[in-house]
Amino acid sequence: MKVAIVGFGKIARDQHVPAIAGSDAFDLAATASRHAHAEGLPAYHDIDALLAAEPDIPAISLCQPPQVRHAAARAAIAAGRHVFLEKPPGATLSEVVDLAHAADSAGVTLFASWHSRFAAAVEPARDWLDGKPIQSIRIDWKEDVRHWHPDQQWIWEPGGLGVFDPGINALSILTRLLRGPVRLESATLEFPENRDAPIAASLAMRTTDGAPIAAEFDWRQTGPQTWDIVVETDGGSLRLAEGGNRMFVDGAERSLPPESEYPALYARFAKLIAEARSDVDVAPLRLVADAFLAGRRTVTEAFED
């Protein structure tokens, strides 16, 4: 199946292109982007030009910033194309609900992807936790924004999520690990005085059974980066490290298959299309929305790239 990528930035080049190249289900057929393109393939300035010129490309992967993704997804759905949404699936919950309704009405597949859910340790950890009463969960997700998002101003604008751009990856793992919903109790969001999105956040949540969940997100960490989730249970301690790609039980590391997040995403997209259904889980985005809605805002020093 032919697929086109809209928004040909770092994530598209680093992850989507190699995943499609290794896929038995998809071939990259075109791109649409203002500033970049894939060598040897048709390239268009925007999605409208691509849709008009390429009627035989049935699937579209949207990798632009979330603030502009709704309009692009709406256009693709209206043209009868299946749509893969890079995370987060939209700038607001209502946008994603609207897209799900539109895809259902048009009879096309909409896949709101959460790449960290496909990290190597996530499903083994979910299986290990099954039936074990949880006592507490601790999340530490701290990285250097200057390294991962150099000069990307959209992340600091409304809808760009700020530190929740990486933090939502942790929340996507959390909401996959647990069998029931997660409830936000309180949050503190630190906004640089010159930015419209937070650079750090602390969240207090609870599982459906009342176990406490504490999450710390920070974009100011230099040196080694931290992407850890620790779950204490009546049956032992579980730690996911390196963004869900390493798993430790009571301090002993478990053997896992190699990392294959984006290849697994495209395999999932192909399966959804074959089965004529969608996958639009907004649980991670809902927790972020709750943090903005109920969180206490504090102001910290200005941030400059």
C-alpha positions as a Markdown table, in Angstrom:
| # | Residue | x | y | z |
|---|---|---|---|---|
| 1 | Met | 0.0 | 0.0 | 0.0 |
| 2 | Lys | 1.3 | 3.4 | -0.9 |
| 3 | Val | 1.7 | 5.9 | 2.0 |
| 4 | Ala | 2.6 | 9.6 | 2.0 |
| 5 | Ile | 4.2 | 11.5 | 4.8 |
| 6 | Val | 3.0 | 15.1 | 5.6 |
| 7 | Gly | 5.4 | 17.1 | 7.6 |
| 8 | Phe | 8.9 | 15.9 | 6.7 |
| 9 | Gly | 10.8 | 16.9 | 9.8 |
| 10 | Lys | 13.2 | 15.1 | 12.2 |
| 11 | Ile | 10.7 | 12.5 | 13.5 |
| 12 | Ala | 9.6 | 11.6 | 9.9 |
| 13 | Arg | 13.2 | 11.2 | 8.7 |
| 14 | Asp | 14.5 | 9.4 | 11.8 |
| 15 | Gln | 11.6 | 7.1 | 12.5 |
| 16 | His | 8.9 | 7.0 | 9.9 |
| 17 | Val | 11.1 | 6.6 | 6.8 |
| 18 | Pro | 13.1 | 3.6 | 8.1 |
| 19 | Ala | 10.0 | 2.0 | 9.5 |
| 20 | Ile | 8.2 | 2.2 | 6.1 |
| 21 | Ala | 11.3 | 1.0 | 4.3 |
| 22 | Gly | 11.3 | -2.1 | 6.4 |
| 23 | Ser | 7.5 | -2.7 | 6.2 |
| 24 | Asp | 5.9 | -5.4 | 4.1 |
| 25 | Ala | 2.7 | -3.5 | 4.1 |
| 26 | Phe | 3.7 | 0.0 | 3.0 |
| 27 | Asp | 5.8 | 1.8 | 0.4 |
| 28 | Leu | 6.6 | 5.5 | 0.8 |
| 29 | Ala | 5.2 | 7.2 | -2.3 |
| 30 | Ala | 5.3 | 11.0 | -1.7 |
| 31 | Thr | 5.8 | 13.7 | 0.9 |
| 32 | Ala | 4.3 | 17.1 | 1.6 |
| 33 | Ser | 6.3 | 19.6 | 3.5 |
| 34 | Arg | 7.3 | 23.2 | 3.3 |
| 35 | His | 11.1 | 22.7 | 3.9 |
| 36 | Ala | 12.1 | 19.2 | 3.1 |
| 37 | His | 11.4 | 16.1 | 1.0 |
| 38 | Ala | 12.5 | 12.5 | 0.4 |
| 39 | Glu | 15.0 | 12.0 | -2.4 |
| 40 | Gly | 13.5 | 10.6 | -5.6 |
| 41 | Leu | 9.9 | 10.9 | -4.6 |
| 42 | Pro | 7.2 | 13.4 | -5.6 |
| 43 | Ala | 7.2 | 16.3 | -3.2 |
| 44 | Tyr | 4.4 | 18.8 | -2.5 |
| 45 | His | 4.2 | 22.1 | -0.6 |
| 46 | Asp | 1.1 | 21.1 | 1.4 |
| 47 | Ile | -1.4 | 18.3 | 1.9 |
| 48 | Asp | -4.0 | 19.8 | -0.4 |
| 49 | Ala | -1.6 | 19.7 | -3.3 |
| 50 | Leu | -0.6 | 16.1 | -2.5 |
| 51 | Leu | -4.2 | 14.9 | -2.2 |
| 52 | Ala | -5.1 | 16.5 | -5.5 |
| 53 | Ala | -2.1 | 15.1 | -7.4 |
| 54 | Glu | -2.0 | 11.6 | -5.8 |
| 55 | Pro | -5.5 | 10.0 | -5.8 |
| 56 | Asp | -4.0 | 6.5 | -5.7 |
| 57 | Ile | -2.2 | 7.0 | -2.3 |
| 58 | Pro | -4.7 | 5.5 | 0.2 |
| 59 | Ala | -2.8 | 6.2 | 3.4 |
| 60 | Ile | -1.4 | 9.4 | 4.9 |
| 61 | Ser | 1.0 | 9.8 | 7.9 |
| 62 | Leu | 0.7 | 13.2 | 9.6 |
| 63 | Cys | 3.9 | 14.3 | 11.3 |
| 64 | Gln | 3.4 | 18.1 | 11.5 |
| 65 | Pro | 3.1 | 20.0 | 14.8 |
| 66 | Pro | -0.1 | 19.2 | 16.6 |
| 67 | Gln | -1.5 | 22.7 | 16.2 |
| 68 | Val | -2.0 | 22.2 | 12.4 |
| 69 | Arg | -2.7 | 18.5 | 12.3 |
| 70 | His | -6.5 | 18.7 | 12.7 |
| 71 | Ala | -7.0 | 20.5 | 9.4 |
| 72 | Ala | -4.7 | 18.2 | 7.5 |
| 73 | Ala | -6.4 | 15.1 | 9.0 |
| 74 | Arg | -9.8 | 16.5 | 8.1 |
| 75 | Ala | -8.7 | 17.1 | 4.5 |
| 76 | Ala | -7.2 | 13.5 | 4.2 |
| 77 | Ile | -10.3 | 11.9 | 5.7 |
| 78 | Ala | -12.6 | 14.0 | 3.4 |
| 79 | Ala | -10.5 | 12.6 | 0.5 |
| 80 | Gly | -11.1 | 9.1 | 1.6 |
| 81 | Arg | -7.6 | 8.4 | 2.9 |
| 82 | His | -6.6 | 6.4 | 6.0 |
| 83 | Val | -4.8 | 8.5 | 8.5 |
| 84 | Phe | -1.9 | 7.8 | 10.9 |
| 85 | Leu | -1.5 | 10.6 | 13.5 |
| 86 | Glu | 1.9 | 11.1 | 15.1 |
| 87 | Lys | 1.6 | 11.7 | 18.8 |
| 88 | Pro | 0.0 | 13.7 | 20.3 |
| 89 | Pro | -3.0 | 13.1 | 18.1 |
| 90 | Gly | -4.1 | 16.7 | 18.3 |
| 91 | Ala | -3.8 | 20.0 | 20.1 |
| 92 | Thr | -7.1 | 19.5 | 22.0 |
| 93 | Leu | -9.3 | 16.6 | 23.0 |
| 94 | Ser | -12.2 | 18.0 | 21.0 |
| 95 | Glu | -10.1 | 18.0 | 17.8 |
| 96 | Val | -9.4 | 14.3 | 18.2 |
| 97 | Val | -13.0 | 13.4 | 19.0 |
| 98 | Asp | -14.0 | 15.3 | 15.8 |
| 99 | Leu | -11.5 | 13.4 | 13.7 |
| 100 | Ala | -12.7 | 10.1 | 15.1 |
| 101 | His | -16.3 | 11.0 | 14.2 |
| 102 | Ala | -15.3 | 12.1 | 10.7 |
| 103 | Ala | -13.3 | 8.9 | 10.0 |
| 104 | Asp | -16.1 | 6.8 | 11.2 |
| 105 | Ser | -18.6 | 8.6 | 8.9 |
| 106 | Ala | -16.2 | 8.4 | 6.0 |
| 107 | Gly | -15.5 | 4.7 | 6.5 |
| 108 | Val | -11.7 | 5.2 | 6.8 |
| 109 | Thr | -9.2 | 4.2 | 9.4 |
| 110 | Leu | -7.8 | 6.7 | 11.9 |
| 111 | Phe | -4.9 | 5.6 | 14.0 |
| 112 | Ala | -3.9 | 7.9 | 17.0 |
| 113 | Ser | -0.4 | 6.4 | 17.6 |
| 114 | Trp | 1.5 | 6.3 | 20.8 |
| 115 | His | 4.9 | 5.1 | 19.9 |
| 116 | Ser | 6.1 | 4.5 | 23.5 |
| 117 | Arg | 3.4 | 1.9 | 24.0 |
| 118 | Phe | 5.3 | -0.2 | 21.5 |
| 119 | Ala | 8.6 | -0.1 | 23.5 |
| 120 | Ala | 10.0 | -3.5 | 24.1 |
| 121 | Ala | 9.2 | -3.7 | 27.8 |
| 122 | Val | 5.6 | -2.4 | 27.8 |
| 123 | Glu | 3.7 | -5.6 | 27.0 |
| 124 | Pro | 5.9 | -7.8 | 29.1 |
| 125 | Ala | 5.5 | -5.4 | 32.0 |
| 126 | Arg | 1.7 | -5.3 | 31.5 |
| 127 | Asp | 1.6 | -9.1 | 31.7 |
| 128 | Trp | 3.8 | -9.1 | 34.8 |
| 129 | Leu | 1.6 | -6.6 | 36.6 |
| 130 | Asp | -1.6 | -8.5 | 35.8 |
| 131 | Gly | -3.3 | -9.5 | 39.1 |
| 132 | Lys | -0.7 | -7.9 | 41.3 |
| 133 | Pro | -2.0 | -5.2 | 43.7 |
| 134 | Ile | -0.2 | -2.0 | 43.0 |
| 135 | Gln | 1.1 | 0.0 | 46.0 |
| 136 | Ser | 2.6 | 3.0 | 44.2 |
| 137 | Ile | 4.0 | 4.3 | 40.9 |
| 138 | Arg | 6.8 | 6.8 | 40.4 |
| 139 | Ile | 7.5 | 8.3 | 37.0 |
| 140 | Asp | 10.7 | 10.4 | 36.3 |
| 141 | Trp | 10.9 | 11.7 | 32.7 |
| 142 | Lys | 13.6 | 14.3 | 32.4 |
| 143 | Glu | 15.6 | 15.3 | 29.3 |
| 144 | Asp | 17.3 | 18.2 | 27.6 |
| 145 | Val | 15.0 | 20.1 | 25.4 |
| 146 | Arg | 17.9 | 21.8 | 23.6 |
| 147 | His | 19.1 | 18.4 | 22.4 |
| 148 | Trp | 15.8 | 16.9 | 21.4 |
| 149 | His | 14.0 | 20.0 | 20.1 |
| 150 | Pro | 16.6 | 22.5 | 18.9 |
| 151 | Asp | 15.0 | 25.7 | 17.7 |
| 152 | Gln | 11.5 | 24.2 | 17.5 |
| 153 | Gln | 9.4 | 27.1 | 18.6 |
| 154 | Trp | 6.0 | 25.4 | 18.1 |
| 155 | Ile | 6.5 | 23.3 | 21.2 |
| 156 | Trp | 6.5 | 26.5 | 23.3 |
| 157 | Glu | 3.3 | 27.9 | 21.7 |
| 158 | Pro | -0.3 | 27.1 | 22.9 |
| 159 | Gly | -1.1 | 23.5 | 21.8 |
| 160 | Gly | 2.6 | 22.6 | 21.6 |
| 161 | Leu | 2.4 | 21.0 | 25.1 |
| 162 | Gly | 5.9 | 22.0 | 26.2 |
| 163 | Val | 7.4 | 19.4 | 28.6 |
| 164 | Phe | 4.3 | 17.3 | 28.0 |
| 165 | Asp | 5.5 | 16.6 | 24.5 |
| 166 | Pro | 7.9 | 14.0 | 26.0 |
| 167 | Gly | 5.9 | 13.6 | 29.2 |
| 168 | Ile | 2.9 | 12.3 | 27.3 |
| 169 | Asn | 5.0 | 9.3 | 26.2 |
| 170 | Ala | 5.3 | 8.3 | 29.9 |
| 171 | Leu | 1.5 | 8.8 | 30.3 |
| 172 | Ser | 0.9 | 6.6 | 27.2 |
| 173 | Ile | 2.9 | 3.8 | 28.8 |
| 174 | Leu | 1.2 | 4.3 | 32.2 |
| 175 | Thr | -2.3 | 4.1 | 30.7 |
| 176 | Arg | -1.3 | 0.9 | 28.8 |
| 177 | Leu | 0.3 | -0.8 | 31.9 |
| 178 | Leu | -2.8 | -0.3 | 34.0 |
| 179 | Arg | -6.1 | -2.2 | 33.4 |
| 180 | Gly | -8.2 | 0.7 | 34.7 |
| 181 | Pro | -8.4 | 4.4 | 34.3 |
| 182 | Val | -6.0 | 6.9 | 35.9 |
| 183 | Arg | -7.3 | 9.9 | 37.8 |
| 184 | Leu | -5.4 | 13.2 | 38.1 |
| 185 | Glu | -5.6 | 14.7 | 41.6 |
| 186 | Ser | -3.3 | 17.8 | 41.3 |
| 187 | Ala | -0.5 | 19.2 | 39.2 |
| 188 | Thr | 2.0 | 22.0 | 39.3 |
| 189 | Leu | 3.2 | 23.4 | 35.9 |
| 190 | Glu | 6.3 | 25.6 | 35.6 |
| 191 | Phe | 6.2 | 28.1 | 32.8 |
| 192 | Pro | 9.2 | 30.1 | 31.8 |
| 193 | Glu | 8.4 | 33.8 | 32.0 |
| 194 | Asn | 8.8 | 34.2 | 28.2 |
| 195 | Arg | 7.0 | 31.0 | 27.1 |
| 196 | Asp | 3.4 | 29.8 | 26.7 |
| 197 | Ala | 4.0 | 26.2 | 27.6 |
| 198 | Pro | 5.6 | 24.5 | 30.6 |
| 199 | Ile | 9.2 | 23.5 | 30.9 |
| 200 | Ala | 8.5 | 21.2 | 34.0 |
| 201 | Ala | 5.5 | 19.6 | 35.6 |
| 202 | Ser | 4.7 | 17.6 | 38.7 |
| 203 | Leu | 1.6 | 15.4 | 38.6 |
| 204 | Ala | -0.2 | 13.6 | 41.4 |
| 205 | Met | -2.6 | 10.8 | 40.2 |
| 206 | Arg | -4.2 | 7.6 | 41.4 |
| 207 | Thr | -5.1 | 4.3 | 40.0 |
| 208 | Thr | -8.7 | 3.1 | 39.9 |
| 209 | Asp | -7.9 | 1.2 | 43.1 |
| 210 | Gly | -6.5 | 4.3 | 44.8 |
| 211 | Ala | -2.7 | 3.7 | 44.6 |
| 212 | Pro | -0.8 | 6.9 | 44.4 |
| 213 | Ile | 1.1 | 7.8 | 41.2 |
| 214 | Ala | 3.7 | 10.6 | 41.2 |
| 215 | Ala | 5.2 | 12.0 | 38.0 |
| 216 | Glu | 8.0 | 14.4 | 37.5 |
| 217 | Phe | 8.6 | 15.9 | 34.0 |
| 218 | Asp | 11.5 | 18.3 | 33.4 |
| 219 | Trp | 13.1 | 19.6 | 30.2 |
| 220 | Arg | 16.1 | 21.1 | 31.8 |
| 221 | Gln | 18.1 | 18.0 | 32.5 |
| 222 | Thr | 21.6 | 17.8 | 31.0 |
| 223 | Gly | 24.0 | 14.8 | 30.8 |
| 224 | Pro | 22.3 | 11.4 | 31.0 |
| 225 | Gln | 18.6 | 11.5 | 30.3 |
| 226 | Thr | 16.0 | 9.9 | 32.5 |
| 227 | Trp | 13.0 | 8.0 | 31.3 |
| 228 | Asp | 12.0 | 5.7 | 34.2 |
| 229 | Ile | 8.7 | 4.2 | 35.6 |
| 230 | Val | 8.9 | 2.3 | 38.9 |
| 231 | Val | 5.9 | 0.3 | 40.1 |
| 232 | Glu | 5.8 | -1.1 | 43.6 |
| 233 | Thr | 3.4 | -4.1 | 44.0 |
| 234 | Asp | 2.6 | -6.7 | 46.6 |
| 235 | Gly | 4.5 | -9.1 | 44.4 |
| 236 | Gly | 7.7 | -7.2 | 43.9 |
| 237 | Ser | 9.2 | -4.1 | 42.3 |
| 238 | Leu | 9.0 | -3.3 | 38.5 |
| 239 | Arg | 11.2 | -0.7 | 36.8 |
| 240 | Leu | 11.0 | 0.3 | 33.2 |
| 241 | Ala | 14.0 | 2.2 | 32.0 |
| 242 | Glu | 15.2 | 4.0 | 28.8 |
| 243 | Gly | 11.6 | 4.9 | 27.8 |
| 244 | Gly | 10.2 | 1.5 | 28.3 |
| 245 | Asn | 12.9 | -0.5 | 26.4 |
| 246 | Arg | 14.5 | -2.1 | 29.5 |
| 247 | Met | 12.7 | -4.0 | 32.3 |
| 248 | Phe | 13.9 | -4.8 | 35.8 |
| 249 | Val | 12.0 | -7.0 | 38.3 |
| 250 | Asp | 13.4 | -6.7 | 41.9 |
| 251 | Gly | 16.5 | -5.2 | 40.4 |
| 252 | Ala | 17.2 | -8.1 | 37.9 |
| 253 | Glu | 17.0 | -7.2 | 34.2 |
| 254 | Arg | 14.7 | -9.3 | 32.0 |
| 255 | Ser | 15.7 | -10.2 | 28.5 |
| 256 | Leu | 13.6 | -8.4 | 25.9 |
| 257 | Pro | 13.4 | -8.4 | 22.1 |
| 258 | Pro | 15.1 | -5.5 | 20.2 |
| 259 | Glu | 13.5 | -2.1 | 20.2 |
| 260 | Ser | 11.0 | -1.7 | 17.2 |
| 261 | Glu | 8.5 | 1.0 | 18.1 |
| 262 | Tyr | 7.9 | 2.5 | 14.7 |
| 263 | Pro | 7.9 | -0.7 | 12.7 |
| 264 | Ala | 5.3 | -2.0 | 15.2 |
| 265 | Leu | 3.2 | 1.2 | 14.7 |
| 266 | Tyr | 3.1 | 0.6 | 11.0 |
| 267 | Ala | 2.2 | -3.0 | 11.4 |
| 268 | Arg | -0.6 | -1.9 | 13.7 |
| 269 | Phe | -1.8 | 0.7 | 11.1 |
| 270 | Ala | -1.8 | -2.0 | 8.4 |
| 271 | Lys | -3.8 | -4.3 | 10.6 |
| 272 | Leu | -6.4 | -1.6 | 11.4 |
| 273 | Ile | -6.8 | -0.8 | 7.7 |
| 274 | Ala | -7.2 | -4.5 | 6.8 |
| 275 | Glu | -9.9 | -4.9 | 9.6 |
| 276 | Ala | -11.6 | -1.6 | 8.6 |
| 277 | Arg | -11.5 | -0.1 | 12.0 |
| 278 | Ser | -9.8 | 2.7 | 14.0 |
| 279 | Asp | -7.8 | 3.1 | 17.1 |
| 280 | Val | -8.2 | 6.5 | 18.8 |
| 281 | Asp | -7.3 | 6.3 | 22.5 |
| 282 | Val | -7.1 | 9.7 | 24.1 |
| 283 | Ala | -6.3 | 8.6 | 27.7 |
| 284 | Pro | -2.8 | 10.1 | 27.7 |
| 285 | Leu | -4.0 | 13.4 | 26.2 |
| 286 | Arg | -6.9 | 13.5 | 28.7 |
| 287 | Leu | -4.4 | 13.5 | 31.6 |
| 288 | Val | -2.4 | 16.3 | 30.0 |
| 289 | Ala | -5.6 | 18.3 | 29.5 |
| 290 | Asp | -6.6 | 17.7 | 33.1 |
| 291 | Ala | -3.2 | 18.9 | 34.2 |
| 292 | Phe | -3.7 | 22.2 | 32.3 |
| 293 | Leu | -7.3 | 22.4 | 33.6 |
| 294 | Ala | -6.7 | 21.8 | 37.3 |
| 295 | Gly | -3.0 | 22.4 | 37.7 |
| 296 | Arg | -1.4 | 25.3 | 39.6 |
| 297 | Arg | 0.8 | 27.5 | 37.4 |
| 298 | Thr | 4.1 | 28.9 | 38.6 |
| 299 | Val | 6.5 | 31.1 | 36.7 |
| 300 | Thr | 10.2 | 30.3 | 36.4 |
| 301 | Glu | 13.2 | 32.0 | 34.7 |
| 302 | Ala | 13.1 | 32.7 | 31.0 |
| 303 | Phe | 14.2 | 30.0 | 28.6 |
| 304 | Glu | 16.3 | 30.7 | 25.5 |
| 305 | Asp | 17.4 | 28.1 | 22.9 |
